[in-house]
């Protein structure tokens, strides 16, 4: 909006400049409309013209800087990280073992004994006693007493009384009664009845016909043949066989003969019957009863009373008294006493003795032994492995930025200038004739 106003103002000034050039006068004066009528009269001379003063407008070109917004592209490099597989060779050291035989000499120690005869001196100690006479001093203690006089001060206490007047407040209690309305509750009991249904079981006897499977035992007589046995008879020396004869025996057995008969059976079943009865129940409710009670209360008022009471106090006076007391002391006297005591002493005598002792000694023999040990050695081998290496690359990217720059622009504007020509224009070289004046 500001630049648009400047452009409108510049256009107006340019139009005004064109109009002023068409009506221009000499020496840069204003238009002929502004000149006096005497100066523009055709009969006068130029040097006799009067002094002309007025305001003219001059066009001035100025350079202004206008901010202009433009877009430009800029290359930005971004770092991209990617995992690239790389094949490399790594040396692996391995420890192997081989068995190696070696010979060692092993000492074999053996303990032997030999008999050695030696003479030793053996001490023989003996305790003996001798009598020694000595004089000892024995203390003898004795307790004695002496009389000592001393003066003591003995306190003498005496109780006295003095009268003290004091004022006390004596409480006076009065019992009064006030009426208090209190509400108590009275329990009223009312007997009500409710209909209660209960179920009783009533026996019902019915008769029905049932078929019963029964029967009778029938005794039957059967003839069962006996087993046949051959019979022989002897006549003289030879035996003669006789034809066998068949015998029967009678057997009685019982057989069950079933039959079906119809019997009448009485069955009793329980039938439930619903009955009703009036059951009484008691309803208790509390009815509030308001009564007035006489409640006693106690009022206390205090009356001041002056009394005299005897206050005891104790006086103390000291009296001097001379007393004699017996002080014990101890005396010591020494008495000499001759005593004899036995003093022990030890005598030593040496005896020679031949003894035989076994002295150990060690013999050593070397034995060769073959041993096997594992000797470590290191082998190297190449292993190809693939590792993922992080590779950073720069990727260009075009971004569009908006920038502001200042652009110069020429602005024309008309400025009012106050001009004043002298009376003698010929005297001033800058103010020439109309034909020679330059604008």
FENFEN-V108304 format. One record per residue. N is the residue number from 1. RES is the residue in three letters. PSI is psi in whole degrees, 0 to 359 (none if undefined). D_CENTER is the distance of its C-alpha to the mean C-alpha in whole Angstrom. Layout:
n->[N	N]
res->[RES	RES]
psi->[PSI	PSI]
d_center->[D_CENTER	D_CENTER]
//
This chain:
n->[1	2	3	4	5	6	7	8	9	10	11	12	13	14	15	16	17	18	19	20	21	22	23	24	25	26	27	28	29	30	31	32	33	34	35	36	37	38	39	40	41	42	43	44	45	46	47	48	49	50	51	52	53	54	55	56	57	58	59	60	61	62	63	64	65	66	67	68	69	70	71	72	73	74	75	76	77	78	79	80	81	82	83	84	85	86	87	88	89	90	91	92	93	94	95	96	97	98	99	100	101	102	103	104	105	106	107	108	109	110	111	112	113	114	115	116	117	118	119	120	121	122	123	124	125	126	127	128	129	130	131	132	133	134	135	136	137	138	139	140	141	142	143	144	145	146	147	148	149	150	151	152	153	154	155	156	157	158	159	160	161	162	163	164	165	166	167	168	169	170	171	172	173	174	175	176	177	178	179	180	181	182	183	184	185	186	187	188	189	190	191	192	193	194	195	196	197	198	199	200	201	202	203	204	205	206	207	208	209	210	211	212	213	214	215	216	217	218	219	220	221	222	223	224	225	226	227	228	229	230	231	232	233	234	235	236	237	238	239	240	241	242	243	244	245	246	247	248	249	250	251	252	253	254	255	256	257	258	259	260	261	262	263	264	265	266	267	268	269	270	271	272	273	274	275	276	277	278	279	280	281	282	283	284	285	286	287	288	289	290	291	292	293	294	295	296	297	298	299	300	301	302	303	304	305	306	307	308	309	310	311	312	313	314	315	316	317	318	319	320	321	322	323	324	325	326	327	328	329	330	331	332	333	334	335	336	337	338	339	340	341	342	343	344	345	346	347	348	349	350	351	352	353	354	355	356	357	358	359	360	361	362	363	364	365	366	367	368	369	370	371	372	373	374	375	376	377	378	379	380	381	382	383	384	385	386	387	388	389	390	391	392	393	394	395	396	397	398	399	400	401	402	403	404	405	406	407	408	409	410	411	412	413	414	415	416	417	418	419	420	421	422	423	424	425	426	427	428	429	430	431	432	433	434	435	436	437	438	439]
res->[UNK	UNK	UNK	UNK	UNK	UNK	UNK	UNK	UNK	UNK	UNK	UNK	UNK	UNK	UNK	UNK	UNK	UNK	UNK	UNK	UNK	UNK	UNK	UNK	UNK	UNK	UNK	UNK	UNK	UNK	UNK	UNK	UNK	UNK	UNK	UNK	UNK	UNK	UNK	UNK	UNK	UNK	UNK	UNK	UNK	UNK	UNK	UNK	UNK	UNK	UNK	UNK	UNK	UNK	UNK	UNK	UNK	UNK	UNK	UNK	UNK	UNK	UNK	UNK	UNK	UNK	UNK	UNK	UNK	UNK	UNK	UNK	UNK	UNK	UNK	UNK	UNK	UNK	UNK	UNK	UNK	UNK	UNK	UNK	UNK	UNK	UNK	UNK	UNK	UNK	UNK	UNK	UNK	UNK	UNK	UNK	UNK	UNK	UNK	UNK	UNK	UNK	UNK	UNK	UNK	UNK	UNK	UNK	UNK	UNK	UNK	UNK	UNK	UNK	UNK	UNK	UNK	UNK	UNK	UNK	UNK	UNK	UNK	UNK	UNK	UNK	UNK	UNK	UNK	UNK	UNK	UNK	UNK	UNK	UNK	UNK	UNK	UNK	UNK	UNK	UNK	UNK	UNK	UNK	UNK	UNK	UNK	UNK	UNK	UNK	UNK	UNK	UNK	UNK	UNK	UNK	UNK	UNK	UNK	UNK	UNK	UNK	UNK	UNK	UNK	UNK	UNK	UNK	UNK	UNK	UNK	UNK	UNK	UNK	UNK	UNK	UNK	UNK	UNK	UNK	UNK	UNK	UNK	UNK	UNK	UNK	UNK	UNK	UNK	UNK	UNK	UNK	UNK	UNK	UNK	UNK	UNK	UNK	UNK	UNK	UNK	UNK	UNK	UNK	UNK	UNK	UNK	UNK	UNK	UNK	UNK	UNK	UNK	UNK	UNK	UNK	UNK	UNK	UNK	UNK	UNK	UNK	UNK	UNK	UNK	UNK	UNK	UNK	UNK	UNK	UNK	UNK	UNK	UNK	UNK	UNK	UNK	UNK	UNK	UNK	UNK	UNK	UNK	UNK	UNK	UNK	UNK	UNK	UNK	UNK	UNK	UNK	UNK	UNK	UNK	UNK	UNK	UNK	UNK	UNK	UNK	UNK	UNK	UNK	UNK	UNK	UNK	UNK	UNK	UNK	UNK	UNK	UNK	UNK	UNK	UNK	UNK	UNK	UNK	UNK	UNK	UNK	UNK	UNK	UNK	UNK	UNK	UNK	UNK	UNK	UNK	UNK	UNK	UNK	UNK	UNK	UNK	UNK	UNK	UNK	UNK	UNK	UNK	UNK	UNK	UNK	UNK	UNK	UNK	UNK	UNK	UNK	UNK	UNK	UNK	UNK	UNK	UNK	UNK	UNK	UNK	UNK	UNK	UNK	UNK	UNK	UNK	UNK	UNK	UNK	UNK	UNK	UNK	UNK	UNK	UNK	UNK	UNK	UNK	UNK	UNK	UNK	UNK	UNK	UNK	UNK	UNK	UNK	UNK	UNK	UNK	UNK	UNK	UNK	UNK	UNK	UNK	UNK	UNK	UNK	UNK	UNK	UNK	UNK	UNK	UNK	UNK	UNK	UNK	UNK	UNK	UNK	UNK	UNK	UNK	UNK	UNK	UNK	UNK	UNK	UNK	UNK	UNK	UNK	UNK	UNK	UNK	UNK	UNK	UNK	UNK	UNK	UNK	UNK	UNK	UNK	UNK	UNK	UNK	UNK	UNK	UNK	UNK	UNK	UNK	UNK	UNK	UNK	UNK	UNK	UNK	UNK	UNK	UNK	UNK	UNK	UNK	UNK	UNK	UNK	UNK	UNK	UNK	UNK	UNK	UNK	UNK	UNK	UNK	UNK	UNK	UNK	UNK	UNK	UNK	UNK	UNK	UNK	UNK]
psi->[323	317	326	320	321	321	321	319	321	320	321	320	321	320	321	327	320	322	324	330	327	331	24	153	186	165	27	20	183	186	166	342	336	348	154	156	328	324	327	5	142	348	347	170	166	321	341	8	149	165	128	119	136	184	127	163	131	134	127	131	127	146	120	150	120	134	135	132	131	158	138	154	138	140	125	131	126	141	125	134	132	151	119	126	132	129	125	162	131	137	126	125	126	141	121	163	144	149	134	130	138	158	133	150	119	122	143	111	141	133	124	164	146	150	130	128	131	156	130	151	126	123	147	110	142	134	126	164	148	150	132	128	133	156	130	149	128	124	146	112	142	135	127	166	146	151	134	126	134	154	130	151	125	124	145	111	140	133	126	166	147	149	131	127	131	155	129	155	117	121	138	120	133	136	125	166	143	152	131	126	124	148	126	159	134	134	122	137	134	135	124	166	143	150	122	128	134	158	132	152	123	126	136	124	130	151	138	156	129	151	128	131	117	186	182	152	126	130	127	147	129	150	116	124	143	159	145	128	130	139	137	153	144	132	105	234	347	154	140	130	144	148	140	151	139	132	153	154	148	128	131	130	152	139	137	125	107	153	161	130	154	130	153	123	134	125	137	126	153	128	127	138	131	127	160	144	155	115	125	147	154	132	125	133	150	127	125	136	124	129	159	126	149	109	119	145	156	131	141	130	149	135	133	138	133	123	159	126	150	123	121	147	156	135	148	132	142	137	136	139	135	125	156	128	151	126	122	147	157	135	147	132	144	137	137	140	134	122	156	128	151	125	122	146	155	134	145	131	141	138	137	139	134	127	156	126	151	121	123	145	154	133	146	130	139	131	137	140	134	126	160	132	155	119	123	144	156	132	148	141	149	133	128	129	155	126	151	117	135	119	130	125	150	122	121	147	135	128	148	126	147	121	162	130	157	125	127	144	137	128	130	133	150	132	128	132	130	120	150	116	146	168	318	97	343	336	335	122	338	344	98	183	166	332	338	352	135	141	none]
d_center->[68	69	70	72	74	75	76	78	79	81	83	84	85	87	89	90	91	93	95	96	97	100	101	100	103	104	102	99	99	98	100	104	103	101	105	107	110	113	111	111	115	117	120	118	117	114	114	115	112	110	107	104	101	98	94	94	91	89	87	84	82	79	76	72	69	67	64	64	61	61	59	59	57	55	54	51	49	46	45	44	42	43	43	46	47	49	51	51	52	50	51	50	51	51	52	55	56	60	62	64	66	67	69	68	70	69	70	71	71	73	74	77	79	82	84	85	87	87	88	85	86	84	84	85	84	86	85	88	89	91	92	91	92	90	90	87	87	85	84	85	83	85	84	86	86	87	87	85	86	83	83	80	79	78	76	78	76	78	76	78	77	77	77	74	75	71	70	68	67	68	66	68	67	68	67	68	67	66	66	62	62	60	59	59	58	61	60	63	64	65	66	66	67	65	66	64	65	65	66	69	70	74	76	79	81	83	85	85	87	86	87	87	88	90	94	96	97	101	103	105	107	107	110	108	110	110	110	113	114	117	120	123	126	128	132	133	131	130	127	127	124	124	123	120	119	117	115	113	111	110	106	104	101	99	97	95	96	93	94	92	93	91	90	89	85	84	80	78	75	73	72	70	71	69	70	70	70	69	66	66	63	62	60	59	58	58	61	60	63	63	65	66	65	66	63	64	63	63	64	64	66	67	70	71	73	74	75	76	74	75	73	73	73	73	76	76	79	79	82	83	84	86	85	86	83	84	82	81	82	82	85	85	88	88	90	91	91	93	91	91	88	88	86	85	85	85	87	86	89	88	90	90	89	89	86	85	82	80	79	76	76	74	76	74	75	74	73	72	70	69	65	63	60	58	58	55	57	55	56	55	55	54	52	52	48	47	44	43	44	42	45	45	48	49	50	52	52	54	52	54	54	56	57	59	63	65	69	72	74	78	78	82	82	85	86	88	91	93	97	100	103	106	109	111	109	111	110	107	106	103	105	108	110	109	110	108	105	102	99]
//
